[in-house]
Amino acid sequence: MPMMLDGYYAGIAYATGYTALDKKQQYLVIRNLDDWYVKCFENISKYKAYQSLHKLERDRKPQWCIKARDINCIPQLAEVKSLNDFCRAYIEIHGILDMATSKNRRGEYFKKPRLRIYGSEEIMTFLNNNLPAMPKKIQYIKNNVDDKYIGQTCALYYQSSEEISAILRWIDGDLRNEKIWAKWNNLLCLNEKE
């Protein structure tokens, strides 16, 4: 019986994985610069993670990769049951939490947290419908490399401290990339001190 991914693992698969076909057998490939996400799949697959030199010139360091030949499908978004776990993995990989400079009514500048999440329109719609925040307008961003159009991506922007805190509380859970969460918590703690 094929293994069914859910929650955090499904989020990783959507964020940094794809299915490949070899000898008429479909299987899951996970690639990322951060070994955390790839090594998560060592826990549920009989295959091992390894460093790959593929795209070395682009990334300037080896990617981590696992070819999980015993996992042959990624669930449809409607099949994901553990929504907060799925969103946690996806946002850890494709989210950027930073500080944006804003201007108040008196013309004074101040910094406030900003969460930006990138991906396909399908994923942005899914997140918009499930995150504990007011739905946002999906932003469409044209990607150019060396003045050549290479495609489009979508983004959601959250700029309310309350909404960002609510999202982070909702997605928090046991299986998580502690490096990412330490960085996020440090940034939010620094913001509270200002």
N, C-alpha and C positions, 0 to 999 in steps of 0.2 A: 504494500500500500504506500503511495507517495506521501512524503512528509508535507504537512500543511503549515506554512509559516503564519504567524500572527504577531500582533503587538510590536515589540521593539525590533524583532528580526525582520518582520515585514517592512517596517519603516526603513531599516538599513537597506533592504533589497530595493525599495523604491528610490532611495536617495543615491545609492552608489553601486547598484547591481544591474545585471541584465541576464537574460537567458541566452545561451549559446546552443548551437546544434552541432553535434559530432556523431557521425555514423548513425544518423537518424534518431539519435537520442538527445533530448533537450535537457540542459542542466543549468544551474545557477552559477554565475561568476560574480564575485564581489571584488571591487578594486577601490583602494583609497590610500592616500598618503599617510593617514593615521592608522597604525596597525590595530588599534582598539576594535574597530568595526569589523575588520577582517578576522581577527582572532576570536571574536564572539561566535563566529560560525564554526570554529574548531570544536566548540562545546556541543554543537548539535549535528555536526557532520563527521564522517569518518575520514575526511580529507584534511590536510594541513595547509596552513598559510605559508606563503613564501614571498620574498622580495622579487619584484619584476622590474626590469630595466626598460620596459615598454614606455614610450613617451618621456624618457629621461631628459631629452633636450627641452621639452616643454615645462616639466615640473621641477627640474634641477635636482631631484633626488628620487630614489627608487620608490615606486608604489608598492603597497602590499596587496597581495592577490590570493584568492582561494577559488579553486574550481570545485565546487561542491556538486559532484556528479550524482550524489544521492538525493539532491533536492532538484526537482524538475519543474517546479512552477512557482509563480508569484501570485498571491491571491488578488482578486479584483478588490478595489477599494471598498465596495459594498459588503465584502466578506470579512473585512477587518473587524474583529470584535473588541479588542483592547485598544480603544482609540487613543487614550492618553499615552500609552506606551509607544504606539506607532508614531504619534506626533513628536514625542520626546526624541526618538532616534532621528526622524527627518529634520527637525529643527536644529538638533546638535550639528548635523552635517551641513545643512543648507541655510542656516540662520546666522545672522550677524547681530550681536547685541553690542552697541557702542553708545557713545555720548554725542548728541547733536547739539549744536549751538542754536538757540532761539532768542527772540527778542520779545520782551514783555510790552505792555501798553505804554509804559513810561520811556520806552526806547532803550532799556537796559538789556544787555546780553546775559544769558545764563545757559547752563548746560542741563540737559535732561536725557534720560535713557531713550533709546530708539531700537526697536527690533525690526529687522528686515529679513524676510524669508523669500527664497528664490526657488523657482521650479516651473513645471509645466502648468498650463491653465487648468488642467484636470486636478492636479494636486492642490493648486491655490484655491480652487473652488471647494475641494474637500476640506481643507484647513479652515477656510472662511465659514463653512457650515458647521464645524465641530469645535473650534477653539472658543474658550469662554471670554469672548470679546465681541464688540459690535462688528458686524461684517464691514469689510473694507473694500474699496474699489481696487480691482486687480490692475496693477500697472503693467504695461507691455513695454519691454525694453529691447531695442535692437542691438544685437551684438556685432561689433566690427573688430576685426583684427587686421592691422596694417592697412587701414582704410578699405577693407573688403568685408562686405556684409556676409556673416556666417550663420545668421539665424536670429531667432527671437526667443527671449525667456520672459517669464512673468514674475511679479513680486507682490508681496503684501508688506505694508509699512504700518507698524504700531508705534505711536508716539506718546501714548498716555501711560504714565507711570503706573496707574492703577490697573490698566489692562495688561501691561507687560508683567506685573507682579501676579495677576490672576492667571495668566497663561503659564508662567513658570511654576506656580504652585500646582496647577492642574496637571502639568506634564511630569512633574517630579516623581521619581520612583526608584526602586531598588537597582535595576539594571540601567546604568548610565555611565557616560564617559566623564570620570571625575576631573580630568584636566579642563574640559569645557565648562563644567559647573563651577569649578574653583575660579576660573576667569570671570564668569558671569557674576558670581557672588561678590568677588572682589570689586568689580566695576560698580555694582549696585551699592555696596557698602561705602565706597568712596563718594558716590553721589549723595548718600544720606548725610555724610559728614560736611558737605559743602553748604 
